[in-house]
Amino acid sequence: MEDFEIQTVEELAKALKVKPSWVYGETRKTGPGTIPRIKVGKYIRFRLLEVLAWLEERGK
């Protein structure tokens, strides 16, 4: 799996070693500083590198 590929909730959860419910919970949050995501119609997708950078920023 390439880091720049667009991923589903399940793929992202597996890559981050978290439950899909955690990813869904993060997507429900609004405003600045929320998990970076892409809306494709009714679907939510992610770029792993962007999410990893977001996690690093949150950890500071």
ABEGO torsion letter per residue (X at the ends): XBAABBBBAAAAAAAAGBBAAAAAAAAABBEBGBBBBBBBEABBBBBAAAAAAAAAAAAX
